[in-house]
């Protein structure tokens, strides 16, 4: 069963790399924000699966805190761009 979780971890890392590439090469600011948000979400999944693989269930608490920080950060960034004109 560990092989399955290892494969899942590798798949999450690949998707994280793709999200980061999308965030870097996106045509608009909002696409970049979407890419960074997707990267943050996949990081939460990576922390949770990694914690399970290492037998550390307390990593789930860290993943939940990271998810909350990711959500609050995205709301703050979107609120900032709501009131300022993005520079492209």
C-alpha angles and dihedrals in degrees: 000000000000090000090060092053091046089053090048090051091052091048091051090051091052091050090047090054090049091050091050091050089050091050092051098044100036117131098223137036092246092054089052090051090050091051092050091048091051089049090053092049092051089048089058089052091047092052092048095048092042090052090052092049092051093045093244109131090177087075087076088067089052090049091052092050090048090050091053092048090048091051095047091046092052092049090050093049093047091047089052093052091045090066100035130055112249117237112227 
